[in-house]
Every structure is written in C-alpha cells, then in structure tokens.
Amino acid sequence: MEAKRYRRVCRLVDQASPHGRRNRQLFADRVIVKVYFWSTQCDRPVSWACVEENWPEDLREECVGLMLPSQPTMSRRLRSVGVRQLMERVGAMLAEQLEDNVVKSIDSKPLKVGNYSHDRDARRGHGAGEKARGYKLHALTCGKAFKFWTLTGMNSNDQIGAAMLVPRLGAHQWGYLAADNGYDANAVHRLAASVNHQLIAPPRASNGAVRDTRRNCAERIRALDVCADPLRHAGVARSFGRSVLHQRTQIERNFGNATMDGLGSMPPWVRTPHRVAAWVAAKIIQRMARQLEIAGLMK
C-alpha cells in the first residue's frame, strides 16, 4: 500500500516537472524530490533513502532510476530554488483538486522540538496550551486543501502569519475567511478585504458588543454584525456568520489528519528552517494525496 501511494505521488512529480536535468546536473530535480518523499513517507532521514538496500528494487528502478544521489547532493539540492518550486507546484496541483467552496480557514499549529535541541532558530512560545520550543506552521485551507502555508518561530503572533498568507489569495478571488478570535484585529480585517474576502472571526472579549467606528474599521464592524444571532429567539439555530465559523473546524480536522500522517513533533534530523520547510511541504503533499485517494480521485 505504501509503495502504491508513493507511485501515485511520483506520477504527480513527473507531471509537474516535464523537463530533465540541467547542465552540470547529475540528477534532475524530480529525482531529488522523489528520493526525499521516500524518506519522509517512511519517516527516515535523507541519508537512509540514499542507500539502495532501503528501497524495493522494482520501486527504485521505476520511480528514481538505477543510481541514487548521495546524502551531500541531497542536502545541497534540497535548498535549491528548482527543487523547492517543484514541491510547491505539486502541492498546488493537489490543492486545486481538493478545493470545494468559497469559505477558507486560517489557523496555526505548533511544531515542537526538544528543549535541549541546538537549533538556534527554534523559538520558545505558546503552543497548544503550554510553553514549548520550536516553530509554528501557519496554514490557509479551503476544504481539505492546504492552499498556502508558511513557517515562523513559536513565539510569533497568529496575525503575523495572516499578514504573510492572506495577500496570496489574490484580488481575483472572493469569499469568506473563517478564523478564531486571535485574528480579530483591524489590520487583518482590512487585509482580507483587500483581496475581496470577508474575515469572520468571533470577537474578543473586549470587543464583543462594540460598534465604535473610532476603534473598529468598517470590515470589523460588519464581521461583528454577521456573527450576531438576531433570529435566535425565533427558533433559528444558527446565523450565516455562525455557519461560516462552524466550517472553521475543517482546518482543525486537516491538522489532525496531517498529524496522524506524521506532521507532529519533528524528528531529530529535522532542524533549522530550510529542513523544517522541506519536511512540512512533503508531509502536506502526502496528506493531500491521501485525501484524494480516499475520495477516489487519485488513481
């Protein structure tokens, strides 16, 4: 089953990278990506995937070829722009097939490292109700698709991640952006409006019933009105705004499913930002491929 799933992902990599290797390259970008995906799918370090004995012979010859890159080659090429762009294209192809409506969700997930790790870029901050050290994954999803994501230190605010992700929606789209009350700020409301999206977030305790235009921008006041339940006394169970907020739970399910596929606490060999970013990209791609497989859309 694992080999079958790996072959499906490799076919996507070949579609996203139709060209061969460049001048002075012994291995094409798609070979580097395939070897890396094999290591992350098996939850092993990259050096493990560079050894022939750790591959089924037919799988290696079919997907990668007769010769495997060395660990130094993998380490160098995984930082290259071509390999990173290829992984991004594969993720975009999968996300395009999984998007299902105009409601997007945004949230963050902590990626913890050990307290005694020597990773100088890992930061200490709040992670899932406790103090932790590591990184924070900010993701913007649509249905079961991870549309955009980025990484920051564990000590960063969720609104920093929103400032990096929301503009990527582009002004040619429209819809609603569901979030928790950590994103209820004038700056985030204006940012969502600039790309034709209405941010729907439950108001903070200090802003629950305030309609003061001196404190709140027009987009934030509209979100307060949309989240209200004006018909609750008439027997209507949920307003439109509450229905949009209810769909925000999908991103929590996405994070939970990705955690079951290995996107939890990072293994010891995944340290420093560029390694963490490549590992997260691989895990997200493999999770979305799994979702397409469950839906019967990936053969």
Buried (B, 14 or more C-beta within 10 A) or exposed (E): EEBEBBEBBBEBBEEBBEEEEEEEBEBBBBBBBBBBBBBBBBEBBBBBBBEEEBBEEEBBEEBBEEEBBEBEBBBEBBEEEBBBEBBBBBBBBBBEBBBEEEBBBBBBBBBBBBEEBEBEBBBEBEBEEEEBBBBBBBBBBBBBBBBBBBBBBBBBBBBBBBBBBBBEBEEEEEBBBBBBBBBBBEEBBBBBBEBEBBBBBBBEEEBEEBEEEEEBBEBBBBBBEBBBEEEEEEEEEEBEBBBBBEBBEBBBEBBEBBBEBBBBBBBEEBBEBBBBBBBBBBBBBBBBBBBBBEEEEBE
